[in-house]
Amino acid sequence: MPKFQVNDMTCGHCVASVEKAVKGVDASAVVKIDLGTHLVDIQSGKAAEEFAAAIDRAGYTGELQA
């Protein structure tokens, strides 16, 4: 269950863009985004690297949290 810190996600549009990127990797993923803390919590069987690449392609910097 990967969790990313996405500090350059600053508004509702950013949230929608990141969620769309995650859903592009796994349409059935459960995505919880907290704009206040800039955390993106993903419940999926896919690899964290796939989500990191998708977030990057969407124009954001996602740092995988331990």
C-alpha positions in Angstrom: 0.0 0.0 0.0 2.2 2.9 -1.2 2.0 6.3 0.2 3.5 9.4 -1.5 4.4 12.8 -0.3 3.4 15.2 -3.2 4.5 18.6 -2.0 3.8 20.3 -5.3 0.1 19.3 -5.1 -1.5 22.6 -4.0 -5.1 22.8 -5.1 -8.2 20.8 -6.0 -7.1 20.6 -9.7 -3.8 19.1 -8.6 -5.7 16.5 -6.5 -7.8 15.6 -9.5 -4.7 15.3 -11.8 -2.9 13.1 -9.3 -5.9 10.9 -8.8 -6.4 10.5 -12.6 -2.7 9.5 -12.9 -3.1 6.9 -10.2 -6.3 5.5 -11.8 -4.5 5.3 -15.1 -2.2 2.7 -13.6 -5.0 0.8 -11.7 -8.6 1.8 -12.3 -9.7 -0.1 -9.3 -7.2 1.4 -6.9 -8.5 3.1 -3.8 -7.0 6.6 -3.6 -7.1 8.8 -0.5 -5.6 12.2 -0.9 -5.1 14.7 1.9 -4.3 18.1 0.3 -3.5 19.6 3.7 -0.6 17.2 4.3 0.1 16.5 0.6 -0.2 12.8 1.2 -1.5 10.3 -1.4 -2.4 6.9 0.0 -3.0 4.2 -2.6 -4.5 0.8 -2.0 -3.6 -1.4 -5.0 -1.7 -4.6 -5.9 0.4 -2.7 -8.4 4.0 -1.7 -7.7 4.8 1.7 -6.1 7.2 2.4 -8.9 4.3 2.4 -11.4 2.5 5.0 -9.4 5.6 7.1 -8.9 6.1 7.2 -12.7 2.5 8.1 -13.3 2.6 10.9 -10.8 5.8 12.2 -12.4 4.2 12.0 -15.9 1.3 14.1 -14.6 3.8 16.8 -13.6 4.2 16.2 -9.9 6.9 15.0 -7.6 5.9 12.1 -5.5 8.2 10.9 -2.8 7.5 7.4 -1.6 7.0 7.3 2.2 8.4 4.4 4.2 
